Amino acid sequence: MHIIGMIIIGLIVGIVAKLLMPGRDPGGFVITALLGIAGSLVAYYIGRAVGWYRPDDSAGFIASVIGAIILLALYRMVTRNRQIQA
């Protein structure tokens, strides 16, 4: 059940991140869920490095959305450079 919950929360976080940062992004359900899950991981590891989270804590919803937005911005920077070079 933990994995199913993580996928659902990841999907919600990914949807919120894409709504807050509109633009042309690939992917449907799976990519959006992976974006949200990866955003949660980014938020968790940044929070651990800064000292906001203990090892047994999880990243909060807002931090997860911010992590997903960071990943989305990085993705857009990488794909923009590929389009310019091509």
C-alpha positions in Angstrom: 0.0 0.0 0.0 2.9 2.3 0.6 4.0 2.2 -3.1 0.4 2.9 -4.3 0.2 5.9 -1.9 3.6 7.2 -3.1 2.4 7.0 -6.7 -0.8 8.8 -6.0 0.9 11.6 -4.0 3.6 11.8 -6.7 0.9 12.2 -9.3 -0.7 15.0 -7.4 2.6 16.7 -6.7 3.5 16.4 -10.4 0.2 17.8 -11.5 0.5 20.8 -9.1 4.1 21.4 -10.4 3.0 21.4 -14.0 0.1 23.7 -13.2 2.4 26.2 -11.4 4.9 26.1 -14.2 2.9 26.0 -17.4 4.5 25.2 -20.7 5.0 22.3 -23.2 6.2 19.3 -21.3 6.1 15.7 -22.5 4.5 12.9 -20.7 1.2 11.8 -19.4 0.2 10.0 -16.3 3.5 8.1 -15.8 5.9 10.9 -16.4 3.9 13.3 -14.2 3.8 10.8 -11.4 7.6 10.2 -11.8 8.2 13.9 -11.8 6.3 14.2 -8.5 8.1 11.3 -6.9 11.5 12.6 -8.0 10.5 16.0 -6.7 9.8 14.6 -3.3 13.2 12.9 -3.3 14.9 16.1 -4.3 13.1 18.0 -1.6 14.0 15.3 1.0 17.7 15.3 0.2 18.0 19.1 0.0 16.1 19.3 3.3 18.4 16.7 4.9 21.5 18.6 3.7 20.2 21.9 5.1 19.1 20.2 8.3 15.3 20.6 8.0 14.6 16.8 8.0 15.8 14.0 10.2 16.5 10.6 8.6 13.0 9.3 9.6 11.1 12.4 8.3 9.6 12.7 4.9 9.4 15.8 2.7 6.3 17.9 3.0 3.8 18.5 0.2 5.0 22.1 -0.6 8.6 21.1 -0.5 7.8 18.2 -2.8 6.1 20.6 -5.3 9.2 22.9 -5.1 11.5 19.9 -5.8 9.3 18.9 -8.8 9.4 22.5 -10.1 13.2 22.5 -9.8 13.4 19.2 -11.8 11.0 20.6 -14.4 13.1 23.8 -14.8 16.2 21.7 -15.2 14.5 19.6 -17.8 13.5 22.6 -19.7 17.0 24.1 -19.6 18.5 20.9 -21.0 15.9 20.4 -23.7 16.2 24.1 -24.7 19.9 23.7 -25.2 19.3 20.6 -27.4 16.8 22.5 -29.6 19.2 25.4 -30.1 22.1 23.1 -31.1 20.0 21.0 -33.4 
